[in-house]
Every structure is written in structure tokens, then in C-alpha cells.
Amino acid sequence: MATIRKRPNGSFEIKVSCGYGVDGRQHNQYKSYYPEPGMSPKQIEKEVNRQAVLFEEECKKGQITSAIKFETFAEQWLEEYAKINLRATSYSKMIQVTRRIYPALGHKRLDKITSRDIQKFITGLLVNEKNMNNGKSLSRKTAVHHLNFISDVFNYAVRMGMLTDNPCRRVVVPKIEQTEKEIYTLDEVKELFSNLQNEPLNYQVYLTLAIYRLIFFISAH
């Protein structure tokens, strides 16, 4: 029998138990339902129940395989594998990356997502996306975390016999060009020392030590 759970964002998770596998674990299928704007609570309740019945029938007929949407299967992986096997901090990071992954790939069928789709998304993270906290460009490490999540989901689908290949194997995370550091010339350093003569003593000492420390570091390397 299908069970329905309302999510905080207003969507619904429909879960259908598909029995137990040879490993003794219960296998479930998941489906997401998003109510249309303007629907009344009564209409939503009626429709989500209808969707649950249809989904249960599809599961009984064995029609839910790789045709499942990426977001739906990713939620299944999070529930059946990640939550059980990953540390709490790792699981929390997995949840965070879905904020960008689901809008880009969540609506696509699992078996229709290509390496090109994933490559375009990962490259776009580094070129177009910004950190939600400080507004800076995303780091390469952040892009790698997103790719790892997508790859883990596809690896799970391969293990479940739903796919034969993980398209993430051909995706490359671009290297970010390092911005060239500005270094003072000898004349600029001399001018700085000259200008320091009229500044408070504590400024003179601080900047002089900082410059000599930098010179020592450069000569040592």
C-alpha cells in the first residue's frame, strides 16, 4: 500500500513498498507530486491520492525502472542508503547540494541523462553560480561535491540493475585559473618606506616587519 508524506516545500512524497530483496531488506519506490498553483486543499488531497493509486499500480506491474525521474530516485537513495551508511555531517552535505542539482536535473528521466547534461551543469556551477552566503564564485571543491552526489545516485542505480553505465565517469571538473598576485616592485617598496617616515611609529614598525617577512619568504622559496 502506498504511503504519502507532505514535504516542507508543499510537495508530496509517495512511497510504495515493493517487497523484500534477496538481501533481506525492504525495497521501496518513490514518487514526487507537486500540486498545481491555485489548487484548493481538497483538490490537492484528491489528486495526491489518485497519484498514489496510479503509482502503486505501476509498481505492481514492474513499470518503474530507469524511467524514474532523477529527483525521485535520488530521494530513494538518500533514504535507503545515504541516511543509513553515511555520517551525519556527510549526509547533511548531500542534502545541501540537492538545492542546485534538483532544479537542473531532477525533472529528467534517469535513463535519459547524458554525460553532456552533467558536464554542462558542473561547468555552469563554476562559471555562473555564486556562493549563497558570501556571493563569491563557487570553488572547484564545491563542484566536485555536486558531481560526487550525482555519481553516487547513478552508481546505486547500476547496482540495482536499473542502468548499465554511470555517465559521470566521463565528466571532468574544470580547473579554475588562479588570479595572478600583485607584487610590489623595488621602486614601489622604496616609495612606501619613504612615505612611512611621516606615519605613526606603530604603523612604521608593522609595515616594515611585514615587508621584510615577505622578502624572507620569497628568498626562501
C-alpha positions in Angstrom: 0.0 0.0 0.0 1.2 3.5 -0.8 2.0 5.9 1.9 2.0 9.7 1.5 4.2 12.3 3.2 3.9 16.0 2.8 7.3 17.8 2.5 8.0 21.3 4.0 8.1 22.8 0.5 4.5 21.8 -0.2 5.2 18.8 -2.4 4.3 15.2 -1.5 6.4 12.0 -1.4 4.6 8.9 -2.4 6.2 5.6 -1.2 5.3 2.1 -2.3 6.8 -1.0 -0.8 7.9 -3.5 -3.4 8.7 -6.4 -1.0 12.0 -7.7 0.1 15.1 -8.4 -1.9 17.5 -11.3 -1.6 19.5 -9.3 0.8 16.5 -9.3 3.2 16.0 -5.6 3.0 12.7 -4.0 2.1 12.7 -2.3 -1.3 10.7 0.9 -1.9 9.8 3.0 -4.8 9.3 6.8 -4.5 7.4 9.4 -6.5 7.2 13.2 -6.0 4.0 15.1 -6.6 3.8 18.9 -6.9 0.4 20.4 -6.7 -0.6 22.9 -9.4 -0.8 26.6 -8.3 -4.3 27.6 -7.3 -5.5 24.2 -6.2 -7.6 24.0 -3.1 -6.6 21.7 -0.2 -9.4 19.4 -1.1 -8.3 19.2 -4.7 -4.8 18.6 -3.7 -5.8 15.8 -1.3 -7.9 14.1 -4.0 -5.2 14.4 -6.7 -2.3 13.2 -4.5 -4.4 10.1 -3.5 -5.1 9.5 -7.2 -1.4 9.7 -8.0 -0.6 7.3 -5.2 -3.1 4.7 -6.6 -1.7 5.1 -10.1 1.9 4.8 -8.8 1.1 1.7 -6.8 -0.4 0.1 -9.9 2.7 1.0 -11.9 5.0 -0.6 -9.3 2.9 -3.8 -9.2 3.3 -4.1 -13.0 7.1 -3.5 -12.7 7.0 -0.4 -14.9 9.0 1.8 -12.5 12.6 1.2 -13.5 15.1 3.5 -15.2 12.2 5.7 -16.4 12.0 7.2 -12.9 12.9 10.9 -12.5 16.3 11.7 -11.2 15.0 13.6 -8.1 12.6 10.8 -7.2 15.4 8.2 -7.4 17.9 10.4 -5.6 15.4 10.8 -2.7 15.2 7.0 -2.6 19.0 6.7 -2.5 19.1 9.2 0.3 16.5 7.4 2.3 17.6 3.8 1.7 21.4 4.2 1.5 22.9 7.6 2.5 20.9 8.1 5.7 21.9 4.6 6.9 25.6 4.4 5.8 26.9 8.0 5.8 28.0 10.1 8.8 25.5 12.8 9.8 27.8 15.5 8.5 28.3 13.8 5.1 24.5 13.2 4.9 23.8 16.9 5.6 26.2 17.9 2.8 24.4 15.6 0.5 21.1 17.3 1.3 22.6 20.8 0.7 23.9 20.0 -2.8 20.4 19.0 -3.9 19.3 22.7 -3.8 21.2 23.2 -7.1 21.1 19.7 -8.6 17.3 19.1 -8.4 16.3 22.2 -10.4 18.8 21.3 -13.1 18.5 17.5 -13.4 15.7 16.5 -11.0 13.0 16.6 -13.6 14.9 14.4 -16.2 14.4 10.7 -16.5 17.3 8.7 -15.0 17.9 6.8 -18.2 17.8 10.0 -20.4 20.5 12.0 -18.5 23.7 12.0 -20.5 27.3 12.8 -19.7 26.9 16.0 -21.6 23.9 17.1 -19.4 26.0 16.6 -16.3 29.1 18.2 -17.8 27.1 21.3 -18.7 25.7 21.5 -15.1 29.1 21.1 -13.4 30.8 23.7 -15.7 27.9 26.0 -15.1 28.4 25.9 -11.4 31.9 27.3 -11.8 31.0 29.8 -14.5 27.6 31.2 -13.4 26.8 30.2 -9.8 27.6 32.1 -6.7 28.0 31.1 -3.0 24.7 31.6 -1.3 26.4 33.0 1.8 29.1 35.4 0.6 28.2 35.9 -3.1 31.7 34.7 -4.3 32.2 32.3 -7.2 31.9 28.6 -6.2 35.1 26.7 -5.6 36.2 23.7 -7.6 35.8 21.6 -4.4 32.1 22.6 -4.3 31.7 21.4 -7.9 33.3 18.1 -7.0 30.9 17.6 -4.1 27.9 18.1 -6.6 29.4 15.7 -9.1 30.0 13.1 -6.3 26.4 13.2 -5.3 25.2 12.7 -8.9 27.7 9.9 -9.4 26.6 8.1 -6.1 23.0 8.2 -7.3 23.9 6.7 -10.6 26.2 4.1 -9.0 23.2 3.0 -6.9 21.0 2.7 -10.0 23.7 0.5 -11.6 23.9 -1.8 -8.5 20.1 -2.1 -8.5 20.2 -3.3 -12.1 18.3 -0.3 -13.5 21.2 1.1 -15.6 24.4 -0.4 -17.1 26.5 2.7 -17.0 27.3 5.7 -14.9 27.5 8.8 -17.2 29.5 10.7 -14.5 32.6 8.6 -15.4 33.2 10.9 -18.5 32.6 14.2 -16.7 35.6 16.4 -15.9 35.5 19.2 -13.3 37.3 22.2 -14.9 40.3 23.6 -13.2 39.9 27.2 -12.1 42.6 29.7 -13.3 44.4 31.2 -10.4 44.4 35.0 -10.4 47.9 36.5 -10.7 49.1 38.0 -7.4 50.2 41.7 -7.5 53.7 42.1 -6.2 55.4 45.4 -5.4 58.4 46.4 -7.5 61.6 47.6 -5.8 60.8 51.2 -6.6 57.4 50.9 -5.1 58.8 49.4 -1.9 61.3 52.3 -1.6 58.4 54.8 -2.1 56.4 53.0 0.6 59.3 53.3 3.1 59.7 56.9 2.2 56.1 57.7 2.9 56.2 55.8 6.2 58.5 58.5 7.7 55.5 60.7 8.4 53.3 58.0 9.8 52.9 56.9 13.5 55.7 54.7 14.8 53.4 51.6 15.3 52.5 51.8 11.6 56.2 52.0 10.6 57.1 49.0 12.7 54.2 46.9 11.5 54.7 47.5 7.8 58.5 47.3 7.9 58.2 43.9 9.6 55.6 42.7 7.1 57.7 43.7 4.1 60.9 42.0 5.5 58.9 38.9 6.3 57.6 38.8 2.7 61.1 39.3 1.4 62.4 36.4 3.6 59.6 34.1 2.4 60.2 34.8 -1.3 64.0 34.3 -0.9 63.5 31.0 0.9 61.3 29.6 -1.9 
